[in-house]
């Protein structure tokens, strides 16, 4: 995902994640941070929090979201089925 994801694309990703979680699969969510977006990493963390909140009924977060600053800049989080 990217930080500037639209509402329609976000809903599609949530729906697909629910399908994977229903099959007892784990999901690694990676939010790519490009260029100067790294200055606004807090917005990425808010998006990750919103994502985990939207999937709270079917998944739990394994390890809090963390910012990767080496190599490709990203924020990663692991979701596991309940």
C-alpha positions, 0 to 999 in steps of 0.5 A: 500500500501507499500512504495516499491510498484512495477510499475505494482501493482501501476497501478492496484491500480490506476485503481481500485481507478478510478473505486471507484471514478467513483461510487462516493465513497471516498477512504482512502489511507493508506501507511504502513511504516514498520521497519526502513522505518520510517526514510524515511517517506519523500519518502512515502509523495512523493508517496502520492503526486504522487498518488494524482497527478495521480488522480487529474482529478477525485479526490481531496485530503481532508486533506493532507497526515499525518504520524501516529506514534502511533500504526501501523506506516502509512501515511494516506490520504483521496480522494473524487470524484470531 
